[in-house]
């Protein structure tokens, strides 16, 4: 099998790094390690070193690595029916859409709600942009988003993304977007006061790439009132925070974040397939769900039977194994453990469930992430002063305790360097 895959069994880290640099575009920089296998919450590199994966492929591998239920469902579906295009439908596609309509809104989505499947979070957000623009028409072409937001790197989604460095190399953005201060209700009210052709407000209930920042209480409630009053859509980007990552199916289900507000559109991906590429755009109610019609949008691979089987299996395991409760428990353990360290480099912890950030007192997050990797832990320097933790939902109490026990030494090594 190694020969079929073009893999040289005896190649080591240096050789893989050389081959990587010769074959792949330099869009990510050199890889930190070359990983060859995973099991549960652990991964191994090409030298045989084991790491506790506290990032889960950036909040993707909800069930960890090589989960038998997930791999079994994918294999069984691929052995039956792989790809069919969207000229046809499959039972798994239909069943996954039905399950998402049950989960996105507590008690089930309103009548007329519909799902559009994609292959990624960026594609889900691209579909959201098109839906919002078609909804607004020529009279309301403008979209609102928040400072610090990250919604993807394709041009439509990139228009919503706030960071200028991501956009400047590509010139003028194709979508008229105004970015508002994060969590500022007064600024939100002011933006709507002039009624200047706003088609939609797009927000992340928890901003992931900005350093794991949940929206303040009351913000989404007021956003829902204003968008409804002005005929604009409320679009929630739950790509990173959805599908149980925060201990609820959706981050906006938490009362302190959503306050009971029901959006018009929700974008999902990452944890939805447990590691298999799948995304979804869920439009709630007949109005939003009927905006995109035949010919206005499409995809070749979106909703294919294998991706849908992965999504169904992931949801099944989360429910069967009570993983929403486990996410809450492990998140509380990690947060409390970090805050109890009383380390000079630690200012605290923030986030919800297993989408957390360790707040640092100095801009040394990249150094901390490298030291953690050397110590056997995969984490992410999501901001200069923040380390992101987004481990698999199956993280055990003992595994979390191991990380907390080793974290002071990791931090000390950065302070002394």
N, C-alpha and C positions, 0 to 999 in steps of 0.2 A: 504493500500500500504506500509506503514511503516513496518508492520509485514512481508510482502513478502520480503522486502529488508533487513530485519534483523536490522532495525533501531528502537531504543527505543526513543520514542518521548520526554520523560522527562529527558533524559540523558543530563548532563551539560558538560562544558569544561573539568573539572577535570576527569570525568568518561570517556569521549572520549579519552583524553590523555592517561589514564591508558590502555584502550583497544587497542589503537594504539601501545603502547610500548609492549604489550603482543602478538600482532598479526602480526606486520610488521617488516621486517628486518631493522636494524639500518643503512641504507645507506644514509639517509638524516639528521639524528639527529631528535630531537623532533620537531614536527610541530609548527610553530609560533602561529597559531590559527586553530580551526576546523571550516571550512566554511560550511554553510548549504544551502545557496541560493544566487542567484545573479539576478540583473536586470539592464540592461544598463551598466553604469560604476560603479555600486555599488555592494558590496557583504556584506553578514551578517554572523556573526559567531554564534556558538551554544548558546551564551548568549544573542543574539539579538542586538549586537553592529554592527553598519554600518560603512563601510570603502569605501573610494573612491579608486578604483582599478587603480593605475597608472603603473601597471606592465603587466596586461592582460595575466596572466598565462605564463609569460616570452615571450612576443611578439606574443602570440597565438590568443587570443580572439579579433580578429580584429573588430568585430561588437559588442563587449561587451558581456553581459550575457543575455541569454534567448531571443535573437533577434527573433521576430515572423516569419520573412521570413525564417531564417535559421532553426529554430525548426520545422516550417511547412514543409519545403522541406525534412528534415530528416524523420519526421513522415510519410509523404506521401510515400516516397520511401520505408521505412521499412514495411509499410502496403501493398506494392505492391510486392516488391522483395528485400530480404535482402542480403544474401550471396550466391554466385553461384560458387566460385572458378574460377581459370583462365583457366579451360577447356572450358569456355564459355565467351562471352562478353556481355556487357549491353549497352544500348543507353547512359546512363549517363556517363559511363566510356569513351566511344568514344567521346562524346560531350566535356567532360572536357579536354581530351587530345588535341582536336582541339582548344579549347579556349586558353590553355597554349601555343600552338604553335603560336597563334596570339599575345600573350602578351609578351613572353620572349624576342623577338626581335622587336623593333619598325618597323611597317610595315609588320610584319609576318616573321616566320622562313623560312630559305632557303629550297628549294626542297629536299625531302628525310629526313627531320628531324623527329624524333620520341620521344615518351614519355614512360618511365617505371615508374609505380606507386608503391609506398611503403607506409608504415604506419607511418613513422617518418623521421626526418632529419638525424638521425644517419644511418638509413637504406638507405636513398638516397645517403649519402656519402659512405657507404659501397659498394653500387652498382657502384659509381664513381671510387672507388679504383679498383674494379675488371675490370671495363671497361678500365681504364688507363693501368693496368698491362697487359691485353690481347692485347691492342693496341701496347704496347711497346715490348711485347714478351721477349724472353731470352736475346736479344741484348740490350734492353733498360728497365731495371727493376726498375730504380730509379725514385722517385717522389720528387718534391720540394714543400715545404710549408713555411709558414712564422712564425717567432717567435711571440708568443702571440696568435696564431691561436687556435681556438677550433672547432673541426669537429665531435665530438661524442665520445662515450665510448666503442663501440664494437671494437674488436682488429684491424681491418683494419682502421677504422676511427680514432681510438686512436693513431695509428702510425702517422697520420697527425697532431694530436693535440700536441701542443708544451709543455705544462706544465708537467715537469718530475714527479711531485708527483702523477699525474693520472696514470702514466705508470709503475713506479718502482715496485709496488707490483706484477706485472704480468710478470716480466722478459723481455727477448728479444722480441721486436716487430716483427710481421711477414712481414712487408713491409719496404723496404729500403727507408727511407725518410731523406732528408737533409733540415734542417730549416735555412732559410735566415733571416737576419735582416729586420724588418718591414719597408716597403716603401723605401728600399735602392736600387736604380737603379744600382749603380756601383756593388754591391754585386750580383745582379741578372745577370748582364752581365758577371761577373766573373764566376758564376756557369755554365753558358752555354758555356763559352769560350773553355773549354776542351772537350765539347761534350761527356760527360762520361755516356752515356746510360740513358738519361732523357726521361721518358715516358710522364710526365705531370707536370705542375705547378698548384698547388691548392691554391687558395686564397679566403678570404672573402673581398668583396668590402668595407664592414664596419665590423671591428672586434668587435663583441659584448661582449664576455666574457672577453676580454682584457681591457674593460673599454670604449667601444664605440669609436673606432678609425677608421675614414674613411681613405682609401688609399690616398696618396698625388696625386695631379694632375700629369698626365703624366705616372704614374707607369703602369697602365693597358695597355696603348698604347704601351709602350716599351715591356711589357710582351707579348703582342700579336705578335709583330714583331719577338721577339726572339723565341717563341714557334713555330711559323710558319716556321721560317728559319731552325729550327733544327728538325722538324717533331714531335714535342711534342704537347700534348693537353693543352689547357688553360681551366681549370676547375674552375668555380666560385661557391662558397658556398654562396648562397643567402637564406639559410634556415631561418635565422633571419631577414635579411634585405630586402627580396623580398616580393612580393604580396602587394605592396603599403605602406609598413611600413615607407619608407622614403619620401613619397609624389610622387614617381614614381613607376611604376609597379615593376621595378627592381632597386636596388641601382646603378648598373653600367650604368643605363640610364642617370644619372645625368652627364652632360658634364664635370664637375670638377672632377668626380671620374672615369668615363669610357672613356671619350674622344672619344666616338664613336666606341670603340673596341667591336667586336663581339666574344664571347667565343665559344668554341667547346661544352662545357657541362655546364649546370646550375642545381644545386641542390636546391630544394624547400621543404618547409614543414611549420611548425608553423602557420602563418596566412592563409595558403591556405584553410584550412577547417573551419576557424572561431571558433575553439575549438574542432572540431571532428578530430580524428587522421588520417592524410593523408599527404603523402609526394610524391615527384616526382623527377625523374631525366630526364632532357630534353637534348637530344643530337641533336646538330644543324648541319645539312648537312648529306649527305648519308654516308660519311666515318665514323664519330663518331657513327652515329645511327645504323650502321650495325655490330658493334663490338660484341655486346652481341647477341648470337643466341640461338635457342632452345637447352635447356640442360645446358647452361653456367650460367644462373641465373634464379631466380624465387622467388615467394612469394605466400603464401596462401591467405592472406587478402588484399594485395595491389590492389587498383583500384576497390574494391567492390562497388556495386551500391550505398550504403548509403554514403560512404565516398565521392564518386564522386558527389552525389547530394549535399552534404555539400559544396564541392568546387565550384560547379556551382552557388549555392545560394550566397555564399560569394562574388564571382566575380560580380554577378548580382547586389547586394546591393551596392558594392563599386562604380560601374558605375552609377547606377540609382540615388544614393544620392550624387554624386560628392565628394566622400570621399577622393580622392587623393588631391583635393584642400583643404579639411578640415584638412587633415593631415599636409599639408604645413602651413596652417594658425595657427593651434594650436601649432605646433612645434615652429614657430616663436614667438608666444606669450609666450610660456614657456621659450625659450632661452633668449628672451629679458627681461622677468621678473626676471629670475635668475640673469642675469648679472647686472640688475639695483638694486639688493638688497644692494650692497655695505656692505656685511657682512664679518667679519674677517675670517670666516670659508670657504667662497666661493671664489675660484680662477677664476671661469668662468663656461662656459658651452660649450659642443661640441657635434657633431652628426649631423644628417640630419632628417628632418621631425619629426616623433614621435619615433625615436630611439636616445635618448639623454643621456648624462651623465652630472651630476653636479660635477664639479671638486672642490675638497676640499683642503684646505691648510694644513690639518693634516690627519694622517691615522686613522680617526674615523668613516669611513663609516658604519661599523656595528652598532655603537652606534646611528648614525643618523637614520638608517633604523628602529631600534627598537623604537626610540622616535617618528618617523613619524607614525608607526603603532599604538602606544599608542594615538596619536593625530587623528587617523582615516584615515590614508593614507597608501596604500600598495606601497612600493618602494623596490629597491633591491640594496644591497651593492655589486656591481659587482667587485670592486677592493678596496683596503684599502683607497684610496683617491677619490673614484668615486661612486656616486649614479646613478643607471640606471633608466630612465623613459621610459617606452614602453607601454603607455596606449592604450585603444581601440580607433579606428579611430573616434568613435562617441562622444568622449570627447567634452563637450560643453565649450564655452568661459567662462561661469560662473564657471564651475567646475575647470577649470584651474586657474582662478582668486582666487578661494577659497584656493587652494593649495599654490599659491604664497603668499597669505596674511598670511597663517599660518606657512609658512616655517621659517621665522625668529625666531619665538618662539621655534620651533623644534630645530633649530641650537643653540639657546641660552641655551636650557636645556642640551645640550651635553657639551657646553663650561663650564657650571657651575657645572657639575657633577664631 
